[in-house]
Structure formats: structure tokens, C-alpha cells
Amino acid sequence: MRVAIYLRISTDEERQPFSLDAQQERLAAYVATQPGWVLARSYSDRMSGKRLDRPGLQQALHDARTARYDLLLVFKVDRLARSTGGLAKVLEELDGAGVGFQSASEPFDTTTAAGRMMVQMLGVFAEFEREMIVERTQMGLARKAARGEWTGGTPPFGYGYDRARRLLVPDKAQAPVVSRIFDLYVHRGMGSAAISNLLNDDGQTTGRRCRWTPHSVLDILRNPTYIGRLPFNGETYRAEHTALIDQAVFQGAQAVMAERGQSWRARAANATDYVLTSLLRCQRCGHGFVGTSAHGKTGVYRYYTCYARQRHGTARCDQERLPADQLEDAIVAEVLAALDDGEIFQEAARRVRHAWEAAHPGRREELAAVDADLGKRRAVIDQYLHAFEAGRLSEITCAHRLQALEREIAGLAARKAALESQCEQAPVLPADGDLREWRGRIELAVAHAAPEQLKRLLDAVVDRILVESRACIQPYFTTPGVRTLGPSRRRTGIEPA
């Protein structure tokens, strides 16, 4: 019998009761004591037993389906899986492939109902043990947080960790940067992208010596650690470390973020909200456009400005600044008008279906072939049974062949179920009613979209937007089925009165 062994540890070997090497030695010795067993393959993982997407396990299951071994051996059942659902799924796949399963330290015969029940019970205990470990860890961390102690991990930017005092302490180099970020955001009205660009231009780096990004700036602004509180599991706890930011300033930052988060129009000073920057192209100098803003008496005004003009002045390019709100409204209106043509959805569905067919070649033909093979083998079983009932074949003669046929049928049935599941996921072309519903959903989504979502939509259907002036702005669409505007220029409605 060809035997494969599976080994697993979840963290570093030094803290495991049985390392990979120890499991390897014990399983190899166990195989050597069994008559007729041959060690054919070995698989291992260094991952949690709760997950089934482990490379070693998936390779073992793949080799089982291709009949490269006859029995999968583990040191303990919890090495295979630490959840009853995961264990049941793995055992079902092995059974469907005609491969047996055995634990060296828990020798139950999984070919019997009692043996399978005992394996499932061991899986229940393994899952219970894992959940208890997680629960005890979480309770310990929660108690530390409630006492105001740092719960571990990398200290937030602006702090270091004093192990002797078990306390966060301000970092002399980083703490002023935190104060500067809050000041720029709350008092000077700058957005996260503008702040990150400013910090990068000044040679500042994050705690990991990386460039600042809008996301890393927002992480600073959201972190209550800077006002003397520690976040843990959705709650914040009062801590003893020194606060870097005043409570009123921190609340002001949260209010600004909430206000800008209500509508993508409201985030006027945030450069990440300029959804057309990657699409606009100046026909006077060939450069793209960047998002800029100006502060007026009634608020902040957003513009798209040619990069050459913004960087080098009007001597390099005298292209006009484009009012961002009006231009975005005009482009979105053109996109929605283009989507009125239902052919865009039909073409998208055809492309998705074609991609599915390319990714799953011959699935329907294979399903038909597997179904036919199932029918043939079931017919053969009926013939054997009829011959046995008629007395033409003995029980001994039939038994071996019937067992083999049943294993083949189990494997074919598992393959048929997998193919049917894949074929059910194949996309279908939408009906006219679906097209109208999709169009309405898109219009509703655009009306309430966050800038990132709107940008993804525009990037999907707009190839480029050529700008000659405010009065002459030309969008070009790329999505099949959308009418592409001709060479004549269309007014966008943003030109000066």
C-alpha cells in the first residue's frame, strides 16, 4: 500500500510539542512497522489548522484525486484540521478519491461507521481546544488593555515601547510629525493626499522607513492612542502613556473626516477625490492634469490643473484651470448617457461568459462524459447483481468487483458534483428587464458613490479626455457597445459665460 504522510505545525517549531522533524520520524517509523506499507509521499505546512487553503494539504488532496497514493497518515487528527467542518470536508474529498485516512496515535478504522464517528469526535475536541486557546488569549489581552497596558505589536508612529514600565513613550523624532499632521488636517484644511505629499517632499518617512500615503495619514488621524487611550477589540481604554494630541484637536479631526465622508463632493481639499486625474490630457503641452484647490470666502474650490502649468507656471503651458465639480458632472452625465445603450451590458456579459469558458474549457463535455460513465458502471453493477441473484455467479466472485465499481462510482459522483457546481456558476446573458434594472442601479450607485468607486467606474469606460480649453473638452470611450464621440468637439457646459 502506498502511504503519504501529512505534517503540520502552526507557529515556530520550538514551541510545538511535536515539530515537523519529530512528526516525520514517528510517522516514518510507524509506516515501517506496518506490513505491506510503503512511504510514497510527504506533505507539510506551517499554518493554522483552521484554514484549509494550506499549500501542503491542497497538494495532498490533488495527489489523492490523481491516485498517487492509497492512504493518508497523520500523527494526530488535529494535524489535519482543527474544525469539524474542515475535517469533514477533507475526509469527504479523500473518500471520494478512494483514499483512506489514518492517525498514527489515534488508530481508528475510518472505513467503519464507528471509526468515522470517533474521528469526527476528535475533530470536535480539536476545534474546542483551539477556540479555548483563542478565548484565553483574547481575555488576557483584554485585561491588559483595561489596565492601560500596551497589548503588543508594533507601537504606533510617534511612540516607542518601554519594556520595563510596560508603557508607550513618545519618540522625540516622530512625535512632532504627529502633531504636524493633525495641525495640517484640522487647522489648515489640507487633505490626506496633500499632507502625505508634503511629508514626502520634506524627507519624512513612516515608522517603517516607507513613503507616506494618504492611507497612512488617515491611520494617524483615526488612532485614539494619541489622546492617551488604547484601542482594543472595538473599544478604547484609558492608558497611562503621554498623549501627543489634545482631545479637542482629535475630535476636530474626526468631525472633518465624518463631514468629508458624507459625500465625495464634500471632500474638497482631499486630492484623492479628483476622479479624473488619470484620464485628462492637455492638448497644448501633452501633460496630464492634477487636482488642485483654492480657498475662498465661501469654502474650498476644486480644480483640475495641467501638470506643466502647476509645476512650471503659465510660461510653460497657459491651459485654463478646469472647475472640478462641473467637469465631473459633465463626464458622469456622458457616461450615463452611453450606458443607455443596452448593448454595453450584453457585450460585457458575453465577455464574462467567454472568459469563463476559457478558464473552464470542456467542462460541459466532461460533465456529459462523467455522467455517461456513471450510467455504464451502474449498469454493470446491475448485471452482476442479476447474475448473482440468478445463481450464475458466487458471492466471492462478485464482491471484489462490486467494491471496485462502487469506489469508481463514488469518485465519478464527486467529480460530477464538482463539474455541476462549476457549470452552475457559468454567467448567462441578461434579459431586457435585467438591463433596465442594472442601468437604474448604476445611476443610483453613481449618485451615492465614494470617490474611489466612481473612479473605478470611469476608468472602466473612459479611455481618455482631451482638453483644448474649457470650451472644448472631448471624452473618448473604450467599452464595447458605447458610442465613441466623433472628431467634432462637444461642449461640456463648463466654459465661461
Buried (B, 14 or more C-beta within 10 A) or exposed (E): EBBBBBBBBBEEEEEBEBBBEBBBEBBBEBBEEBEEBEBBBBBBBBBEBBBBEBEBBEBBBEBBBEEBBBBBBBBBBBBBBBBBEBBBBBBEBBBBBBBBBBBBEBEBEBEEEEBBEBBBEBBEEBBEEBEEEEEEEEEEBBEBBEEBBBBEEEBBBBBBBEEEEEBBBBBEEBBEBBBBBBBBBBEEBBBBBBBBBBBEEEEBBBBEEEEBBBEBBBBBBEBBBBBBBBBBEEEBBEBEBEBBBEEEBBEBBEEBBEEBEEEBBBBBBBBBBBBBBBBBBBEBBEBBBBBBBEEEEEEBBBBBBBBBBBEEEEEBBEBBBBBBEBBBBBBBEBBBEBBEBBBBBBBBBBEBBEEBBEEBEEBBEBBEEBBEBBEEBEEBBEEBEEBBEEEEBEEEEBEEEBEEBEBBBBBBEBBBEBBBEBBEEEBEEBEEEBBEEBBEEBEEEBEEBBBEBBBEBBBEBBEBBBBBBBEBBBBEBEBEBBEEBEEEBEEBEBBEE
